[in-house]
Amino acid sequence: MPKHSVFSRRAKKPSKPAIHPAWRGIGCIFMITIPVIAYLVSNLLIKNISKIPWLAIPPEMIVKNYTDQLILVRLLYTTLISLLLFLLISLITFILNSLFNPKQKGPYDL
């Protein structure tokens, strides 16, 4: 006999459905392909710099004693384009998730 006559068990929380393993593979593919695409786009931008007047390369970013003198510019453009692509994919994912998987309202929601 327990010390107290009232005995209750906690109700188990319903488990969340597991994420399908294919989504991990898609995330890995995105982590590899987005920087590659960004590098290719940055190379394309640098090659066509004369056609894009608003895209300027400051002389401080040109490395004189290196085989590829525009390596810093390529890295900067690759980083910026990668961040923009990741932001775009995150926004699209957020919007699709909010449209097709809305939160269930609780008792305290209006």
C-alpha positions in Angstrom: 0.0 0.0 0.0 1.4 3.4 -0.9 2.0 6.1 1.6 -0.7 8.2 0.1 -3.9 6.8 -1.2 -4.0 9.0 -4.3 -1.7 7.7 -7.0 -1.7 8.9 -10.6 0.6 8.4 -13.5 1.5 11.1 -15.9 -0.1 10.9 -19.3 2.5 10.3 -22.0 2.8 13.0 -24.5 2.1 12.0 -28.0 5.3 11.4 -29.9 6.1 13.6 -32.9 6.2 11.8 -36.2 9.8 11.1 -37.3 11.3 13.0 -40.2 11.8 11.0 -43.2 15.5 10.1 -43.8 15.3 11.4 -47.4 15.2 15.0 -46.0 18.6 14.5 -44.5 19.9 13.5 -47.9 18.3 16.5 -49.6 19.9 18.8 -47.0 23.3 17.3 -47.6 22.8 17.7 -51.4 21.9 21.4 -50.8 24.9 21.9 -48.6 27.2 20.7 -51.4 25.5 22.1 -54.5 24.6 25.7 -53.2 28.2 26.7 -52.7 29.2 25.1 -56.0 26.4 27.1 -57.8 27.4 30.2 -55.9 31.1 29.8 -57.0 30.1 29.3 -60.6 27.9 32.4 -60.5 30.7 34.4 -58.9 33.0 33.4 -61.7 30.4 34.4 -64.2 30.0 37.8 -62.5 33.7 38.4 -62.5 34.2 37.4 -66.1 31.3 39.8 -67.1 32.4 42.6 -64.9 32.5 45.1 -67.8 28.8 44.5 -68.6 27.7 45.1 -65.0 28.7 48.7 -64.1 27.3 48.6 -60.5 29.5 45.6 -59.6 32.9 47.1 -58.7 36.1 45.3 -57.5 38.0 47.5 -55.1 41.8 47.5 -55.7 42.4 46.6 -52.0 40.9 43.1 -52.7 43.3 42.3 -55.5 46.2 40.1 -54.3 49.3 40.9 -56.3 51.5 37.9 -55.4 49.1 35.1 -56.1 48.3 33.1 -59.2 44.6 34.0 -59.0 44.6 37.7 -58.1 40.9 37.9 -57.6 40.6 35.0 -55.1 39.3 37.3 -52.3 36.7 38.7 -54.6 35.6 35.2 -55.7 35.4 34.1 -52.1 33.4 37.2 -51.0 30.9 36.8 -53.9 30.6 33.1 -53.3 29.9 33.6 -49.6 27.3 36.3 -50.3 25.5 34.4 -53.1 25.5 31.2 -50.9 24.0 33.1 -48.0 21.3 34.6 -50.3 20.5 31.2 -51.8 20.3 29.6 -48.3 18.0 32.5 -47.2 15.8 32.0 -50.2 15.4 28.3 -49.6 14.7 28.9 -45.9 12.0 31.4 -46.7 10.4 29.1 -49.3 10.5 26.2 -46.8 9.0 28.4 -44.0 6.2 29.6 -46.2 5.4 26.1 -47.5 5.5 24.7 -44.0 3.1 27.4 -42.6 0.7 26.9 -45.5 0.5 23.1 -45.5 1.3 22.3 -41.8 -0.4 24.9 -39.6 -0.1 24.6 -35.8 -3.0 23.2 -34.0 -4.4 25.8 -31.7 -4.4 25.2 -28.0 -7.0 26.2 -25.4 -5.2 29.5 -24.7 -5.0 30.6 -28.3 -7.5 33.1 -29.7 
